[in-house]
Amino acid sequence: MYAWIWRKLPFGVPGKLIGSLLITAGLLALLWYIVFPWAEPLLPFDDVQVTQDNGVPGEPAGEPGVDGEDPGVDGEPSGDGHELPYDTTRNNTPPPSPSR
């Protein structure tokens, strides 16, 4: 098929190269703007269901801390709702500089 297209494109090798690029760009535009938007609702990429450890969506996973807040570092509730995976009080020394 590609050999047939190559033989049918006019104007020698430069014309065939430019024609091939135009055909490729046209096919990509057709896929990007017509085919993919049409097929997107048919594909299951947005069909997401988040569950907790018990497998029930929306149920809390375990026992919450004080007043329904999740316990933070050292059992204290985190006030801002963000949990850091490390301790910032022990990681405050700058890295050693390279010796020359």
C-alpha contacts under 8 A as a table, 3 or more apart, distances in Angstrom:
res1	aa1	res2	aa2	distance
1	M	4	W	5.11
1	M	5	I	6.34
2	Y	5	I	5.07
2	Y	6	W	6.07
3	A	6	W	4.97
3	A	7	R	6.13
4	W	7	R	5.15
4	W	8	K	6.24
5	I	8	K	5.15
5	I	9	L	6.31
6	W	9	L	5.51
6	W	16	K	6.56
6	W	20	S	7.81
7	R	10	P	7.94
9	L	12	G	7.97
9	L	15	G	7.18
9	L	16	K	5.39
9	L	19	G	6.67
10	P	15	G	6.05
10	P	16	K	6.31
11	F	14	P	6.84
11	F	15	G	4.60
11	F	16	K	6.64
12	G	15	G	5.46
12	G	16	K	6.06
13	V	16	K	4.94
13	V	17	L	6.09
14	P	17	L	5.19
14	P	18	I	6.24
15	G	18	I	5.14
15	G	19	G	5.82
16	K	19	G	4.97
16	K	20	S	5.91
17	L	20	S	5.08
17	L	21	L	6.25
18	I	21	L	5.12
18	I	22	L	6.18
19	G	22	L	5.04
19	G	23	I	6.10
20	S	23	I	5.13
20	S	24	T	6.10
21	L	24	T	5.07
21	L	25	A	6.04
22	L	25	A	5.08
22	L	26	G	6.02
23	I	26	G	5.06
23	I	27	L	6.18
24	T	27	L	5.17
24	T	28	L	6.15
25	A	28	L	5.09
25	A	29	A	6.09
26	G	29	A	5.11
26	G	30	L	6.10
27	L	30	L	5.00
27	L	31	L	6.17
28	L	31	L	5.11
28	L	32	W	5.97
29	A	32	W	5.02
29	A	33	Y	5.84
29	A	34	I	7.81
30	L	33	Y	5.58
30	L	34	I	5.39
30	L	35	V	6.60
31	L	34	I	5.61
31	L	35	V	4.71
31	L	36	F	5.81
32	W	35	V	6.44
32	W	36	F	5.59
32	W	37	P	7.36
33	Y	36	F	6.61
33	Y	37	P	6.44
34	I	37	P	5.84
34	I	38	W	6.27
35	V	38	W	5.19
35	V	39	A	6.14
36	F	39	A	5.08
36	F	40	E	5.91
37	P	40	E	5.29
37	P	41	P	7.78
38	W	41	P	7.03
39	A	42	L	5.32
39	A	43	L	6.62
40	E	43	L	5.41
41	P	44	P	7.74
43	L	46	D	7.83
44	P	47	D	5.22
45	F	48	V	7.45
49	Q	57	P	7.36
50	V	57	P	6.16
51	T	54	N	7.59
51	T	55	G	5.27
51	T	56	V	5.58
51	T	57	P	4.36
51	T	58	G	6.83
51	T	59	E	7.87
52	Q	55	G	5.34
52	Q	56	V	6.16
52	Q	57	P	6.31
52	Q	58	G	7.37
52	Q	59	E	6.69
52	Q	60	P	6.90
52	Q	61	A	5.49
53	D	56	V	7.81
53	D	61	A	5.84
54	N	59	E	7.94
54	N	61	A	6.87
56	V	59	E	5.78
60	P	63	E	7.62
64	P	67	D	7.85
64	P	68	G	5.18
64	P	69	E	5.84
64	P	70	D	5.23
64	P	71	P	7.20
65	G	68	G	5.58
65	G	69	E	5.12
65	G	70	D	4.94
65	G	71	P	5.09
65	G	77	P	6.96
66	V	69	E	5.65
66	V	70	D	7.42
66	V	71	P	7.36
66	V	77	P	6.98
69	E	77	P	6.09
69	E	78	S	7.48
70	D	77	P	5.91
70	D	78	S	6.93
71	P	74	D	7.90
71	P	75	G	5.01
71	P	76	E	5.32
71	P	77	P	4.28
71	P	78	S	6.32
72	G	75	G	5.44
72	G	76	E	4.96
72	G	77	P	4.68
72	G	78	S	4.66
72	G	83	E	6.78
73	V	76	E	5.84
73	V	77	P	7.56
73	V	78	S	7.47
78	S	81	G	5.85
78	S	82	H	7.01
78	S	83	E	7.16
79	G	82	H	7.98
84	L	87	D	7.30
87	D	90	R	5.97
87	D	91	N	6.76
88	T	91	N	5.16
88	T	92	N	6.61
89	T	92	N	6.23
90	R	93	T	7.85
